[in-house]
Amino acid sequence: MARKKKLLPKDFDDLLKQGDIAALKAVFDTCEIDARGGYGKHTALAFDLCPDELARFLVERGADLEAANTWGRTALHERSRSRRGVGVAVLLELGADPVRCGPSGTALHAAAQTCNTRNALTLLAAGVAVDALDPAGLTPLEVALQQCGNIDIVDAVSFSEALLAAGAARTARLPGYVTEIGKRFEFSRAGFNKDSVDEFSAALERLYALFDVPPVPRRAMHDGRAPIRATAATWQERHQELWELLVPSKGAAATQQGEVIRISGRISNEILGNGGGNWDADFNRMASKALAILASGQALPAADLAEASALAARFRHSDGDTARFAQMAVEWVRLNPAPVALGVVDYTR
């Protein structure tokens, strides 16, 4: 008898989408019942499109409900954090442990990552503690608000209301997280989808009210005509001031001043935050554009321009003093307060 495969077929996701139960069951004629697949190397039970009938079929044949993937998350954790919000009830029915705490916390913490209220209510009914702590010491409600992106704001309201109704503690961290949500939204408001901006803005107001947080002021961007001034005490604070004033939420800035600030910030985030893993031809062109701006108008001194060029060359190898590059960008804006239109650029990052 041929030895069964330890890995699921590469087209397992496609098979799930097709929904042919017979074909899905047939996979396990040649694959182990706990065969792994997907980026996280999890079992079939963890796929968020795994139908209930297949889940029952697998568990009846010995599938391990507590099998953990690469990140230590079980099928219940994975299904709980799915935005589709399906499969949690059947896993609990089949015996999945609702209170198991993995590297990212309980399944309720997993549901909190996507503000999945339906899954949260199912897990609470199964006995998961509303204020269980993850390894970082955060409650599910804290995780939800800490990780809430703009796309999650509407769902964050219903999630918060559900957990508060279930007795979740109003911890000291929560107002700060809501303020950060507001800052991110206001930075992006001008470029937000016009068909949904009012809905998300209203949801943000509800979050402010739920957690007694003063609303974040709406962002006031530069009008494109007045002299550009930054008045903060340190160059780092002036860089942030200019970022708020000049850098759009998406795409290149309207002015050379805004773009040299944006590029220096993007380069810093890429090198320091991502180790240069996404560095590509676009980043090379952006660095070249920043060097051209620094050399234009009232240019930086020749020694500074040479230093900037040497730094840009090092950035290609995920190295170099990104703070110094950003400081030079701030200095160029100080020397050139009159707005200069950016024009067409040859990159899209």
C-alpha positions as CSV (number, residue, x, y, z in Angstrom):
1,M,0.0,0.0,0.0
2,A,1.4,3.4,-1.1
3,R,2.4,5.7,1.7
4,K,0.0,8.7,2.1
5,K,1.2,12.2,1.4
6,K,2.0,14.7,4.2
7,L,1.1,17.7,2.1
8,L,-2.3,18.7,0.7
9,P,-2.5,19.2,-3.1
10,K,-1.5,22.6,-4.3
11,D,-4.9,23.2,-5.7
12,F,-6.7,22.4,-2.5
13,D,-8.0,26.0,-2.2
14,D,-9.5,25.7,-5.7
15,L,-11.1,22.4,-4.7
16,L,-12.7,24.1,-1.6
17,K,-14.0,26.9,-3.8
18,Q,-15.6,24.4,-6.2
19,G,-17.3,22.8,-3.2
20,D,-17.5,19.2,-4.5
21,I,-17.6,17.2,-1.3
22,A,-16.9,13.9,-3.0
23,A,-13.8,15.3,-4.6
24,L,-12.6,16.8,-1.3
25,K,-13.1,13.6,0.5
26,A,-11.2,11.8,-2.2
27,V,-8.1,14.0,-1.5
28,F,-7.6,11.9,1.7
29,D,-7.4,8.7,-0.2
30,T,-3.9,9.7,-1.0
31,C,-3.2,12.3,1.7
32,E,-2.8,11.9,5.4
33,I,-5.9,13.0,7.4
34,D,-3.7,15.8,9.0
35,A,-1.9,16.6,5.8
36,R,-0.7,20.3,5.7
37,G,-1.2,23.0,3.2
38,G,-1.3,26.8,2.6
39,Y,1.3,29.3,3.6
40,G,0.9,28.5,7.3
41,K,1.1,24.8,6.8
42,H,-2.2,24.1,8.5
43,T,-4.5,21.1,8.3
44,A,-7.7,21.0,6.1
45,L,-9.8,21.9,9.2
46,A,-8.1,25.3,9.4
47,F,-9.0,26.4,5.8
48,D,-11.8,29.0,6.1
49,L,-13.7,27.5,3.2
50,C,-13.6,24.0,4.7
51,P,-17.3,22.9,4.6
52,D,-18.9,21.5,7.8
53,E,-19.5,18.2,6.1
54,L,-15.8,17.8,5.3
55,A,-14.9,18.8,8.8
56,R,-17.1,16.1,10.3
57,F,-15.7,13.6,7.8
58,L,-12.1,14.4,8.8
59,V,-12.7,14.4,12.6
60,E,-14.6,11.0,12.4
61,R,-11.4,9.6,10.8
62,G,-9.1,10.9,13.5
63,A,-8.2,14.5,12.3
64,D,-6.4,16.4,15.1
65,L,-8.6,19.4,16.1
66,E,-5.7,20.8,18.1
67,A,-3.0,20.5,15.4
68,A,-1.1,23.8,15.3
69,N,0.3,25.5,12.2
70,T,3.6,27.3,11.6
71,W,2.5,30.1,14.0
72,G,1.1,27.8,16.7
73,R,-2.5,28.5,15.8
74,T,-5.1,25.7,15.8
75,A,-7.9,25.3,13.3
76,L,-10.2,27.1,15.7
77,H,-7.8,30.0,16.0
78,E,-7.5,30.2,12.2
79,R,-11.2,30.0,11.5
80,S,-12.0,32.5,14.3
81,R,-9.8,35.1,12.7
82,S,-11.3,34.6,9.3
83,R,-13.2,37.6,7.9
84,R,-15.6,35.1,6.4
85,G,-16.6,34.1,9.8
86,V,-17.6,30.5,9.1
87,G,-16.7,27.1,10.6
88,V,-16.2,28.1,14.2
89,A,-19.5,26.5,15.5
90,V,-18.8,23.1,13.8
91,L,-15.3,23.0,15.2
92,L,-16.6,23.6,18.7
93,E,-19.3,21.0,18.2
94,L,-16.7,18.5,17.2
95,G,-14.7,19.1,20.3
96,A,-12.2,21.9,19.6
97,D,-10.8,23.4,22.8
98,P,-12.4,26.9,23.1
99,V,-10.0,28.2,25.8
100,R,-6.7,27.0,24.4
101,C,-4.2,29.8,24.5
102,G,-1.6,29.8,21.7
103,P,1.3,32.2,20.9
104,S,-1.3,34.9,19.9
105,G,-3.8,34.2,22.7
106,T,-7.2,32.5,22.7
107,A,-9.5,32.0,19.8
108,L,-11.3,35.2,21.0
109,H,-8.0,37.1,20.5
110,A,-7.9,35.6,17.0
111,A,-11.5,36.9,16.3
112,A,-10.4,40.2,17.7
113,Q,-7.7,40.6,15.0
114,T,-10.4,41.0,12.4
115,C,-13.1,42.4,14.7
116,N,-15.3,39.3,13.8
117,T,-18.3,39.8,16.1
118,R,-20.2,36.7,15.1
119,N,-17.3,34.5,15.9
120,A,-16.6,36.4,19.2
121,L,-20.2,35.8,20.3
122,T,-19.9,32.1,19.4
123,L,-16.7,31.7,21.4
124,L,-18.1,33.6,24.4
125,A,-21.1,31.3,24.5
126,A,-18.6,28.4,24.5
127,G,-16.9,29.6,27.6
128,V,-13.9,31.7,26.5
129,A,-13.2,34.4,29.1
130,V,-14.0,37.9,27.8
131,D,-10.9,39.3,29.4
132,A,-8.5,36.4,28.9
133,L,-4.9,37.7,28.4
134,D,-2.7,36.8,25.5
135,P,1.1,36.3,26.0
136,A,1.6,40.1,25.7
137,G,-0.9,40.7,28.5
138,L,-3.6,42.1,26.2
139,T,-7.4,41.4,26.4
140,P,-9.3,40.6,23.2
141,L,-10.9,44.0,23.2
142,E,-7.4,45.6,23.5
143,V,-6.2,43.4,20.6
144,A,-9.1,44.5,18.5
145,L,-8.6,48.2,19.0
146,Q,-4.8,48.0,18.9
147,Q,-4.8,46.2,15.5
148,C,-7.8,48.0,14.0
149,G,-7.1,49.4,10.6
150,N,-9.3,51.8,8.6
151,I,-11.0,48.9,7.0
152,D,-12.0,47.5,10.4
153,I,-13.6,50.6,12.0
154,V,-17.2,49.8,11.3
155,D,-16.7,46.2,12.5
156,A,-14.7,47.5,15.5
157,V,-17.9,49.2,16.8
158,S,-20.0,46.1,16.8
159,F,-17.1,44.0,18.2
160,S,-16.6,46.6,21.0
161,E,-20.3,46.8,21.9
162,A,-20.5,43.0,22.0
163,L,-17.6,42.5,24.3
164,L,-18.5,45.4,26.6
165,A,-22.0,44.0,26.9
166,A,-20.4,40.7,27.9
167,G,-18.5,42.4,30.7
168,A,-15.2,43.3,29.1
169,A,-13.0,45.6,31.2
170,R,-12.5,49.2,30.2
171,T,-8.7,49.1,30.6
172,A,-6.5,52.1,30.6
173,R,-5.0,51.2,27.2
174,L,-8.3,51.4,25.3
175,P,-8.7,55.2,24.9
176,G,-5.1,55.5,23.5
177,Y,-5.8,52.8,20.9
178,V,-9.0,54.6,19.8
179,T,-7.0,57.9,19.5
180,E,-4.5,56.1,17.2
181,I,-7.4,54.7,15.1
182,G,-8.6,58.3,14.7
183,K,-5.2,59.6,13.7
184,R,-4.9,56.9,11.0
185,F,-8.3,57.6,9.7
186,E,-7.9,61.4,9.6
187,F,-4.5,61.0,7.8
188,S,-6.3,59.0,5.1
189,R,-9.7,60.8,5.1
190,A,-9.0,62.9,2.0
191,G,-8.2,59.7,-0.1
192,F,-10.8,57.5,1.5
193,N,-13.5,55.8,-0.7
194,K,-16.0,58.6,-1.2
195,D,-18.9,56.1,-1.2
196,S,-18.1,54.9,2.3
197,V,-16.3,57.7,4.0
198,D,-19.4,59.0,5.8
199,E,-20.2,55.5,7.1
200,F,-16.7,55.0,8.5
201,S,-16.6,58.5,9.9
202,A,-19.8,57.9,11.8
203,A,-18.4,54.6,13.1
204,L,-15.3,56.4,14.3
205,E,-17.5,58.9,16.1
206,R,-19.3,56.0,17.8
207,L,-15.9,54.6,19.0
208,Y,-15.0,58.0,20.4
209,A,-18.3,58.0,22.3
210,L,-18.0,54.3,23.5
211,F,-14.6,54.9,25.1
212,D,-15.0,58.6,26.1
213,V,-12.2,59.8,23.8
214,P,-12.0,63.4,22.4
215,P,-12.3,63.2,18.6
216,V,-9.0,63.6,16.7
217,P,-9.1,66.9,14.7
218,R,-9.5,66.6,11.0
219,R,-6.3,66.8,9.1
220,A,-5.5,70.2,7.5
221,M,-3.2,69.8,4.5
222,H,-1.1,72.5,2.8
223,D,-3.1,74.6,0.3
224,G,-0.4,74.4,-2.3
225,R,0.3,78.2,-2.3
226,A,1.4,79.4,1.1
227,P,5.1,79.2,2.1
228,I,5.8,75.8,3.7
229,R,7.0,76.2,7.3
230,A,7.8,73.7,10.0
231,T,8.1,75.1,13.5
232,A,8.7,72.1,15.8
233,A,11.8,72.1,18.0
234,T,13.7,69.1,16.6
235,W,14.3,68.0,13.1
236,Q,12.5,64.7,13.8
237,E,9.4,66.6,15.0
238,R,9.6,68.9,11.9
239,H,9.8,65.9,9.6
240,Q,6.5,64.6,11.2
241,E,5.0,68.1,11.0
242,L,5.8,68.3,7.3
243,W,4.6,64.7,6.7
244,E,1.2,65.6,8.2
245,L,1.1,68.8,6.2
246,L,2.3,67.6,2.8
247,V,2.2,63.9,2.3
248,P,-1.1,62.3,0.9
249,S,-2.4,59.0,2.2
250,K,-1.7,57.5,-1.3
251,G,0.7,58.2,-4.0
252,A,3.2,60.9,-4.6
253,A,2.9,64.4,-3.0
254,A,1.8,67.4,-5.0
255,T,5.0,69.4,-4.3
256,Q,8.7,68.7,-4.4
257,Q,8.8,69.6,-0.7
258,G,6.2,67.0,0.1
259,E,7.8,64.3,-2.0
260,V,11.3,64.6,-0.6
261,I,9.7,64.2,2.9
262,R,7.6,61.3,1.7
263,I,10.5,59.5,0.0
264,S,12.8,59.9,3.0
265,G,10.1,58.5,5.2
266,R,9.3,55.6,2.9
267,I,12.9,54.7,2.7
268,S,13.3,54.8,6.4
269,N,10.3,52.5,6.9
270,E,11.5,50.1,4.3
271,I,15.1,49.8,5.6
272,L,14.3,49.9,9.3
273,G,10.9,48.3,9.4
274,N,11.3,45.7,6.6
275,G,15.0,45.1,6.3
276,G,14.9,46.3,2.7
277,G,12.9,43.2,1.7
278,N,10.7,45.1,-0.7
279,W,13.5,47.3,-2.2
280,D,13.1,47.3,-6.0
281,A,13.6,49.5,-9.0
282,D,10.8,51.8,-7.8
283,F,12.7,52.5,-4.6
284,N,15.9,53.2,-6.6
285,R,14.0,55.7,-8.7
286,M,12.5,57.3,-5.6
287,A,16.0,57.7,-4.1
288,S,17.2,59.3,-7.3
289,K,14.3,61.7,-7.3
290,A,15.0,62.7,-3.7
291,L,18.7,63.4,-4.7
292,A,17.6,65.5,-7.6
293,I,15.3,67.5,-5.3
294,L,18.0,68.0,-2.7
295,A,20.2,69.4,-5.5
296,S,17.6,71.8,-6.9
297,G,16.4,75.3,-6.0
298,Q,18.5,76.5,-3.1
299,A,20.5,73.2,-3.0
300,L,22.1,71.7,0.0
301,P,25.9,72.2,0.3
302,A,28.0,70.1,-1.9
303,A,29.3,68.1,1.0
304,D,25.8,67.2,2.1
305,L,24.8,66.3,-1.5
306,A,27.8,63.9,-1.7
307,E,26.8,62.4,1.6
308,A,23.2,62.0,0.5
309,S,24.4,60.3,-2.7
310,A,26.6,57.9,-0.8
311,L,23.7,57.0,1.6
312,A,21.3,56.4,-1.4
313,A,23.9,53.9,-2.8
314,R,24.0,52.1,0.5
315,F,20.2,51.9,0.8
316,R,20.3,49.5,-2.2
317,H,22.0,47.1,0.1
318,S,19.6,47.6,3.0
319,D,22.1,49.7,4.8
320,G,22.8,53.4,5.5
321,D,21.7,56.2,7.9
322,T,18.1,56.8,7.0
323,A,17.7,59.3,9.8
324,R,20.5,61.5,8.3
325,F,18.8,61.3,4.9
326,A,15.5,62.4,6.4
327,Q,17.2,65.2,8.3
328,M,18.6,66.5,5.0
329,A,15.1,66.4,3.5
330,V,13.9,68.6,6.3
331,E,16.7,71.0,5.8
332,W,16.0,71.3,2.1
333,V,12.4,72.2,2.8
334,R,13.6,74.9,5.2
335,L,15.8,76.4,2.5
336,N,13.0,76.2,-0.1
337,P,9.7,77.3,1.5
338,A,8.0,78.3,-1.7
339,P,5.9,75.4,-3.0
340,V,7.3,73.7,-6.2
341,A,5.1,71.4,-8.2
342,L,6.4,67.9,-8.3
343,G,5.3,67.0,-11.9
344,V,5.3,63.6,-13.4
345,V,7.3,60.8,-11.6
346,D,8.5,57.5,-13.0
347,Y,7.6,55.3,-9.9
348,T,4.4,54.2,-8.3
349,R,5.3,53.4,-4.7
